[in-house]
Amino acid sequence: MIAVFAGTQEGREVLERLKALNLPIFGSTATPYGSDLIKNYENLQLNASPMNQREMEAWLREKQIRVVVDATHPYAHEVTANIVKVCKDLHLPLARLQRARVSVDSVKRFKNYEDCISYLQTRTGKILLTTGSNHLEKFAAELPKERLIARVLPRASVLKKCEDIGLKANQILAIQGPFSYEMNQAMMKDFQICQIVTKESGTIGGFQEKVRAAQEMNVEVLSIMKKSEETNFATESQNELLNWVQAQIQLNGELI
């Protein structure tokens, strides 16, 4: 049995390609929205809710999983850490599908959110936050709220969080990406953005379009660096990932 932790475009693509193996596949996404995008895939049994470490271990045991693929978002650090820990405990082979890093000299990179916020405290002007909703409260607690413009997913829970931390309606851009160069540029112009905070989400995540638009608008690009991960196998190539999965099936064929 194969388990794929998805939630990204490339994760959905991997699930689609794994259909060719004609094996039962168990997929997991953190939200119903993510599950809606893949629920019609053949041979797929789906979990559509977030799991903590204990729940994840129980799920993998129940489904008798023998091979695990982590195709979650590059910055879903807690989820990936739980996957790594559980796979180690259960002695399961784990592969990580990574996104290619886009190298841009003009980007200022920070190891964590705290360092980025400290830098922003030395600057002035409006800040476009494109790192999701998980860390908004850190920016709101340490920076003048009127400087913040949050670009987040259009979900009720996310909008409530934005309101709870004190953001007004005209500071919330609730919209699903990725975004084109033109849309990024229009947002930066309309909101008079001076700095944009982002994560290096690769070509699929629209990182290049953000950086290009920022450069054209003379907007500083501040990027939160991705943490290192421990897996049996990691690749940016879906073909290499599928070859690895097939190799694991051959090694453990009697168990799958």
C-alpha positions, 0 to 999 in steps of 0.5 A: 500500500502507498500513502501520499501526503499531498496538498500541492499541485505536484502532489496531485500530479503524482497521485495521477501518475501513480494510478498507472501502478494499479495499486491501492493508493491512500492520499491525505490532505489537510483540508476539504478544499485539497481533497476536493481537487483529487477526490475523483482519482481512481484507486484512491482512498482519501483522508481529508483532515489534518492529523497530528503525529499519533493520528498519522501513525494510527492511520498508516498502521490501519491502512497497512502502508508500506511506502510513503511519499511526502508531497506536501507544501515546502513550508509545511514544516510541522507536517513534514516533521511528523511524517519523518518521525512516524516513518522512522518509528514504523520503519517505512521508506519515505520519499520527499518530492521537493520544489526546485529552488529559484536563485535570485540575487536580489532576494533577502533571505532569512532563516526564520520569521523572527529575523525577518520581522526584526529587519522589517522593524528597521524599514518603513512602508506597506508590507505584502505578506504572502506566506499564508495565515499560520504566522500572521500573528507574529507580524501583527504583534511586532509591527504596526498593523497599518503596515500589513497587507495579508494575501491569504486563502479565501477560507472562513477560518483564515478570514476570522484569524485575520480579523482576530489579529486586528486586520481590517477588510482593506488589509486582507486579500483573500484569493487563491493563487498562484498569481501571474506577474501582472496580478502581482504587479497590480497588487503591489501598485494598488496597495503601495507596497514597499516590502513583500514577504514570501517563501521560496515556493518554486516555479509552481508556487509562483515565486518567479512571478512575485520576484519579477513584479517586485523588481519592476516596482522597486519592492524589497523581496524578503524570503523565509528559507526552507528548513532541511528535511530528513528522508530516505530519498528526495528529488525534484523530479516526478519521474525519479520519484515514481522510479523510486516508488516502483523500486520499493514495490519490487523490494517489498512486493510481498507486503504491498 
